[in-house]
Amino acid sequence: MSDETHHERELGGQLLASVSRSFYLTLKALPKELREPISLAYLLARTADTIADTAIVSANVRLECLESYRALVRGDGEAQSLANTLTTQFCRQQTDDAERRLMEKFADGIAWLRTMQPTPLAAIQSVLEHIIDGQMLDIRRFPADGQLRSLASPEELDQYTWLVAGCVGEFWTQLCATELPGSLDPAVSTVQMKSWGARMGKGLQLINILRDIGEDTRDGRCYLPCQPADIQTEWSLWLQTCTEHLECGLHYVQHVTHTKLRYATALPLLLGIQTVAKMRASPWDKVQQGIKISRLDVASILAQAAIACRSATAMEKLYRKLAQG
């Protein structure tokens, strides 16, 4: 049995399922040619996210850890020193058992990365570098000092959503092109698909920002570029931007020609547009409590998507239906 199979079995099963939540549905649905590199990239990104989000650890230590992590992803150095730091300073701070196990398995994740073939390895290294950059920016922009801070401009928010999610759409497209040739519509250029994929990623990240607006502002973070008094108005404007990004996501999904891949790619888009519809229909006080779709909604979307993914027309029809709420 190969090292790749060992790592995928040890890390890509229960641990991945426990930290990826609804996205695990997408990972599980992927064609086998894409499942391992995308699952690994997700697991490594979630590790970086957990490092960045462990607010009880000082910002300087988190930034140093992310710098070390970025170097390891590039292939520089050994993982043991950072693994020891994560064990001693981060593991016991985790209230979520899955995230604690993620910290404990850090060195195994790096070992798995080292088994990747050159082409997927380069793609994973590139996307993780952008994601880690975004997380480090986040720590620097929002010091935990009790003050509410906002991003300075729409450009800053656009940059942030690209760094932590838009780049994932480009990564996804690149892997589809190299690891599963023929899975994307040959009538559309890879450049165009990457552009649509990036906007889909930015839209999905905006959903996270918009639905968590209440929790984030209570914690001193406002990703919307506005004064506190203008948050509700700005929120509505960015909800429209989010919807426009997701329209590009629909174009993207419609030009994935591999049926199983189209299904896997469509799931986050469909769950996302359903969440947008629910946010749009909710009063502001409900929005501030956090908006989520129910497990019943998720199950319904999974079942409908399995049928709709057979054609671009059916996929658009389902998307429009979910967008109406």
C-alpha angles and dihedrals in degrees: 000000000000127000090245092057090047093052093044091051094046099043106015097062127053096356093051091046092051096051100036098053110178093004088066086074088063094044092050091050095052120111110260092250090065103029098084101047094042093045091050093047090050093049092049091047091051089051090055089046092053091050090050094046098049091103095175088070111076119264091239092055092047091050091049090050092050091049089052091046092052090052091051091050088054088053098255118137136342126300100225098087094052090041089057091050092050091049095049101036107024111029098066091047094061115105090186113074092209092056091047090054089047089058091047091052095048096115090049090055091053090047089053090050090055090059094060121113115249099260099050089037091058091048092050092047092051097049093045091051090057093045093050090048089054093050093049090050088052093054092049095046096049112043112185096243100123096259122121111237131183133199111266101232146001086257091060091052092047090049092050095049090049094049096051101032116357091066087056090064089055091046091050091051093048092052092047090053096048105031100035107029113196094027093111128061106269090210089069121065122240087238091059092046090051090051092051090043092052091051091048089053092048090050092052091049091050088055089058091048095047097045092046095047094115097048093043095050090048086055092051098260126116113173091187113093099237147091117275092253091058099049097107093050092045090047090059092050092051091046086062091048088050090053091051091052091050090052086063087050089057090053088050095052092046090057095051102101100186105091098213092045091048089054093049092046093047097053099076090042093052094044087048097052090047088054091049090052090051092048091049091052096046126094116244095254089056091048090055090055090057130264123238134162118237128253087246090057090049092051091048092051091049091054095045093045092054088064099034094052090072091081140020091232094053090047092054091048091054091045092052091048093052091045089060091057 
